[in-house]
Amino acid sequence: MFVKITNAGGYQYVRLVENYRENGKVKQRVLFNFGRLDILKDDPAFKNIVKKLSDIVAETTTENAKAVTIESEEDISDAVVKNWGYIVYRKLWQELEIDKFLKGKAAKERKIKFDVDKVSFLMTIQRLIEPMSKLRTYHQRSKYFGFEEDIDLNQLYRCLDFLDSVKEDLETYLYQRNKDLFKMVVDVVFYDVTTIYFESCRADELKNFGFSKDNKVNEVQVVLGLLVDKEGRPIGYELFPGNTIDSKTMVKILRKLKEKFSIDKIIIVADKGLNSRINLKMIKEAGYDYIVASRLKNASKEILDEVFNEEGYKRLDGKRCLNAEEIYGDEFKYKVLERTNIVKDEEGKEFKIEENLIITYSSKRAKKDKEDRERLVRKAKELLENKGSITALEKKGARKYLKKKSKSEEYVLDEEAIKRDEKFDGYYAIQTSKKDMDVEEVLGAYHDLWKIEQSFRVMKSCLEVRPIYHFTESRIKGHFVICFLAFLLQRTLEYILRRKGKGISSERIMEAIYSMNFFEIEIKGKKYLIKQRIEGGAGDILNVIKIKGPKNFMTYEEGLEFIGISK
């Protein structure tokens, strides 16, 4: 017996259903129709239907207990939906021993008089299951079955301050715990930067105006630098003032890798926004190697001559890269140039880096480059039709294909710039200091950079890190600790499922856990629980995490005993 939600006539209906066998086949029959889900609580018919549950309730009592009888509508409460799926995350939380860490830190703080573990976990699962503000999280706290209601709103805000104060130690602790628990080997680290905006235009030392990757020009922001491993799991992060450019974030990140995580040998993979000679020098001085995208259009004439010279290119070995055509298209070639990259420090002293420049051509990329350029040309022509919208700002986007006529203020299409860019369709370059690394390994590592791009998408969309409504620096930073914990749990769950052959996306995981609910009703002062039918990959998640699901119908006390597996 289970609760099933069905769609009909544009509405969702809640029905109590049971399976039965007929002629060797499993069929379903509806025992009770609770009514429309959106008005279930206010539907008087629901109370009449619940009366019919008394027979089932009687079956849950002991032999000596009296069967429950319903004498009036006042004997029956409205149904309340309570989520129990959060225990999946609670089990991971405990395996990572986050509860142990937080309680240990809080015990040393005399001012902390509340359960920081419970409050932190509440904010974390809310961000995972249904992201919302801290105020709404407080008001919605009872939606999680078994969660006591002795949490005060002020405790949520004070907990953010506490999390900010322990952030650095927590990162180190979780890094070591991941290494021990999952035998995590960190030899390749992906690093990238994004911006997170606020619903505010008031700047300070942390929140500031800068180039927004979300195109939010009127809001202040912070810059987030994120490190992930080759499985897509977060290692650590740093926050920077909103006006920090990407390349300036590398110093702090290198210090974190070296001093906090004690990583001696590593390859840092990053996009061209982080490719500056000073950054590459710092990476090498730290004892690390790098794989970074190169700005091919800014290369020297000598390099460009090699780019467009067909001699020396090699084809990718399809036997070694089975998904090459899917990644690169039906044509892919590359050549390797050995070179010395010379960097000068502030005193003019030269620093030499021996590296390989891998020049690639991909038919799939050529098609994309052409489509992107043609779209910008169309936009440039639209700007010419409405010249009042053309500004003298930096030539980016469609603006780069416009120029002023000689000795005139009139704008025209820059045909030379269009032809110049057309030559580069399909070409891309990657530079690496790891000269003994196989070319296809380098290409594979750089291709995996999508994992961090996906990480940002998950954080910004699924976890809704943005926008942020906190305004004090400590609580902003505490908010990011919550987001980091949520992201770690999500990625850890995905990793465990993937290892067991159950690849489930972030979105499907959230939907599955969101569907793990009880209908809680009260009959004559006694509470009972009816399990809602679970959706999507919920069964796979429970099996892999080794959690036995609850019974279809049980008493409130039995429900608490079930939830006890997470305590």
C-alpha angles and dihedrals in degrees: 000000000000143000114259128192114209132184121233133155093354094305136095118238128199117220135173106230135182133194121233137172124242122176089345094307127113112235135171132231129188113239098181135003108216093188134233114353095221094057100028095116094053099040111108089201089066091065091052091050091050088058087068089059090068091089090054091045089054090057090059093057125087121266092258095048122096119249113255114252126192115224102169142002089258088070090068129064129209116268117261122199113226126182120228097168091090089081087080089067092040091059091052089045089056095043088054086047093229089145091055092050095048095046091048093052093044091052088064092053112082092193093058107093099159136071102272090181094058094042093046091049092049091055091045097052091044088056090049101044104031116353114219142142122293090249092055090043088058093050092045096046094107092061088083109081114240095016109134116230096225093105116116122213091235089058090065092055094042089049089059089057090049093049091051090054094053099036098108095047091044092055093052091045093051092046091056092042091053091050091052097041101042101022086242113194113199110200099129123043125188117211131186141152133229138168128244118199134211133218088245142081095204111112128205137157093298105024111059144145116268143132105318120212086199093056091242100146098166100051131075118242147185127229116237121202112194131193120200132175126235090273091058095252117140117250100180145317143211133209121220133184112279094251095056114120117228097249092055093063096070098084095063093042093053090049090052093051093047104038105027102034097028092222109166103178123033144136115231114210116198143155125255092267087075095042108110126137091240091053092049090050091051091049092053094044088054088058095252135119129226143214110194138161114256127222096242096179089059094051124120123267089253091058094044091052088057091047094058096037108099093206116099099026118133130202121239114255104244091198091061095041106041095180094044094119092050091051102037107018130242093312127048130158137164143184131197125224120192114214146157116243110207119203125185121209126215091278093051094253113149123237116193124209120188108213146157121241109206112201114197138186122199126181089209091054091045090058092049094046090051093049092047092049094047090051091053091047090054090051090048090054090050089054090053089055089054102035093171088074093058112103132191091239125127112305102256132141114355090348091073090068093059128082138170121255116252110279090357140099092219118112123226136176111278101228093175092057090049093051091045092055092044090064090063097054108136096005123119135163134210125189125203137178090205094093096169092056117107112254093236090051089053091049091047092051092049092046088055088064085094086078092072092042087054089047090058091048091052092048094047098042113022096032094031096217086170141098101036122206099188117101109184114086094233094053093044088055091045089053089056091051088057090049090048092051091047091048092048092052092047094049092043091053091048090049094051091047091048092051088055093050094256105121106187124169124237091250094052092047090054092048092049095050091043088058095056098098143141127218102223116204133170122219118187091339096312122108125225134184130218116193116232115225109266121233141216117348095348092117092052091048093052093046095049094045088046098237117144109219122240125264117269093246128018146141122273090251091054088051091054090050089052092049087050089081086078095054 
